């Protein structure tokens, strides 16, 4: 029965008709709230301009969650994949913040680029990421293996761009969320020039660019 409202001027909690403001004094990194997520275990996650914090059901205050590098700055998306594992996407990469060791995955580990603004898990175990040049698909277990340190780079990355049927243009980060998984398993993504509907069961492998020899 509690409603949480994230704004650029603090986090507000509406409970039994009373509105209370929470901020730095309550454990948040700052007052500019970018994203909110209630995970499957009931923990409330808040991504702010400069960091990320969580508050479990029985906690009185938020606690800051460390993220390597600048992975928690200016969050574009918070999502859970699979249950119990929370990820944050920003202009600095994709960071795992729960469900294993804290890790940041960037283009150095095989992502096409660092900016991540959407994340949807399909029924076959692939994670679809919204990135500036289109959509990226990667096998979730591959991503977890890199985050765990068991593999140096991603090996199952496929990218889908305008020539693959997307409406074209960069993904639209506002309003948020700009991705959605419907009851049939299809994934919807809002792009700058239209909406892309992906049926993961029909998505084929994207061939790698041919090697150029001179």
PyMOL commands that set and color helices and strands:
alter all, ss='L'
color gray80, all
select helices_A, chain A and resi 24-26+107-109+140-148+162-164+200-202
alter helices_A, ss='H'
color red, helices_A
select strands_A, chain A and resi 3-7+10-15+18-22+33-38+44-48+52-55+63-64+77-80+86-90+93-96+103-105+118-121+126-131+134-139+158-160+179-181+187-191+194-198
alter strands_A, ss='S'
color yellow, strands_A
deselect
rebuild
show_as cartoon
